[in-house]
Amino acid sequence: MRCPPARFGRLLPLVVFFWGLLLGATPLPEITDAGRARILVSLRAFETRRRHQTDVAALAPSNRVMGPDPYRLRSLPGTRYTVAVLRGEDRLVLLDDTLAARASVSTPASPTGLAVLGTTLYTSGSLGATLERRRVSPEGRFGPPARLTPSKVTAIADLAAGPEGVLYLVETATDRLIVLSLQDGDSLRVRARRDLQTVGGPFRVARVGGYLVVDGLLGHALEIFPVDEGGVPIPERRARIVHDGPLWCFDARPAGDGLRIVAGGVEDHPLDRSGGFFGYIDSFLYLYEARPGPSGAIAVRRQGALNLSEYGVVTPKAIRWTDEESILATGYGAPSLARIRWPAGSETPATVAVIPAFPGITDLTPAPGGGWIGANPLLDAWVRVRPNDVALVPLPVHSPPRDPEARLGEMLFFTTLLAPANRSAGARSRFTCETCHFEGGVDGRTHYTGRDSVFAVTKPLFGLFNNKPYFSRALDPDLTGMVTNEFRVAGAGSDRDPWQALTPAEAPWLEEAIGRRPPIGPEALRRAFMTFLMGFTHAPNPAALAEGRFKPLERRGAEAFRDRCESCHRARLLADAPLSRVPFERWEGLVLSEVGPLVWASSRYARTGVRPTMHERGTRIPSLRRVLRKRPYFTNGSAPDLDTVLRRVRTTRDGFYHDNAPTEAVALPPETRAALAAFLRLL
């Protein structure tokens, strides 16, 4: 359902245009064919120099080089304090009402989980299984930590807390919801534990009244559990809201004996590229009601949907109820914020008001004294949101300043600046790279490519620098070619020349945000995008960080991989460089390092029975680096997990098949599958 834009939404492009004129936008010369050729020569020379100068085994993980990353924040009830986690610095900070840091302590690595009960705080990190509890004193000091590391957990994506003394953890890689009932007292000890399988790729969890809500990125679903008197979810009565694409955020509030749930995600429609552009991937807001039915099971009804992209609010990651009928929606990918009044029972909102803002907000919490505070990892800042004003409050810079080119490239990746003239009309959409590559990874979709009957899965965009040529058809031989094509295809639904300079009217917020003032020419834009991607490495693998040596099963898996798989998935530092292949005796040290730099790929094509093939010679052998984060598997997305991949493997004397094997081919023995799975989880 596409709702018509409000009057301000229709006027917003004109407002931005005249704002650009006031900023001094001037017509820029068009780039000729000769000029484009010169730019490509210059960019390829730049890329070659960087490749020769870069030791890919020494590249820092991107979670260490992209700034402090304020990621989550919560207000402390009854105080003037706000607590927040800095994902890039592994820090928990206490902010006063001026957003100055009064106190700061360390957290588990790469903190993404933050829960507050009164003045008691729980934090967890996405690179490990340890969680911490701290209390905040009335004077604004953090108390000492109590720590807990649940068994058989590798990484905690998010956590929530219930007043019954219950913690809810979600682990993305295993699709698990882990419920910990805590003992009374100061020590952080577990009285009872329950593990539940939940939606695919769970990465957000919230406790609201008598319900628990889990967001599954890869499963494209919200799961709603009622909880019992002890706060434990009742799986038999759960309900699911399932979409065609991912839901990036949600908020819920009690409504009678149920919930009103607002969620932000991609358009609930198959992605379709048959028109030559990315179709049906606008950002939408969805409103649901969830109530217990006669049997006690939860019944869910969609109340309505609103196309946020039409209002300039793109890739929402933070949406909040502000009262019973009002919603605040922010766009990570565009500098607009929407205030929406949506009465109960109505299929459409009563009003939608849009004001200029800043892109990059991932979380919102009520501010002491009124308004809201946002966490903005894109701009490494806090954001103050008042009724008619949005202000940026940059964090103090403690680490070396970031490369200005990389910062501009990050804006091109995560905001609409890559295709600023796109519009929402029919199948056409306003989007960012992150619409399909959440935080640089995957979205779990298998979409129609627009070519014959070929469907393809979304691939992560981490680690591209040492993994050329690019994509399943391997038609982009280098980063220069790939980036040039991305500018073209991203804006294919608009009339804008992809070689046009970025104008002040298209990015009026950019100078205040990162110190870059348009106009910015086509060569500088492409070079910045390339610079960002060169450093956009994988984060560490928490499964590998937990170990110093291969366990016996993992070593047997490494040996089986060497004998059965490495002829295609090469242990190389550069996918297209045979001389970068490393010997087996070096695998352990590199696999278990923080960087884990081996690509586990090669630049050639292969046919292994997976159909349809991407190219007449087959499919370019994909990288297995961080393979757990790439579900579903195969180019056609037909394998939901690693177990399915390994069960399908068949071999003959002369061949290896992932699918459609000849009848004489034999399966892998169960013990070999178990060993390979243990090894693959470390890559």
Secondary structure, 3 states (H helix, E strand, C coil): CCCCCCHHHHHHHHHHHHHHHHCCCCCCCCCCHHHHHHHHHHHHHHHHHHHHHCCHHHCCCHHHCCCCCEEEEEECCCCCCEEEEECCCCEEEEECCCCCEEEEEECCCCEEEEEEECCEEEEEECCCCCEEEEEECCCCCECCCEEECCCCCCCCCEEEEECCCEEEEEECCCCEEEEEEECCCCCCCEEEEEEEECCCCEEEEEEECCEEEEEECCCCEEEEEEECCCCCECHHHCEEEECCCCEEEEEEEEECCEEEEEEEEECCCCCECCCCCCECCCEEEEEEEEEECCCCCEEEEEEEEEEHHHHCCCCCCEEEECCCCEEEEECCCCCEEEEEECCCCCCCCCEEEEEECCCCCCEEEECCCCCEEEEECCCCEEEEEECCEEEEEECCCCCCCCCHHHHHHHHHHHCHHHCCCCCCECCECCCCHHHCCHHHCCCCCEEECCCCCCEEECCCCCCCCCCCCECCCCCECCHHHHHHHHHHHHCCCCCCCCCCCECHHHCCCHHHHHCCCCCECHHHHHHHHHHHHHCCCCCCCHHHHCCCCCCHHHHHHHHHHHHHCCCCCCCECCCCCHHHECCHHHHHHHHCCCCCCCCCCCCCEECCCCCCCCECCEEECCCCCCHHHCCCECCCCCECCHHHHHHHCEECCCCEECCCCCCCCEECCHHHHHHHHHHHCCC
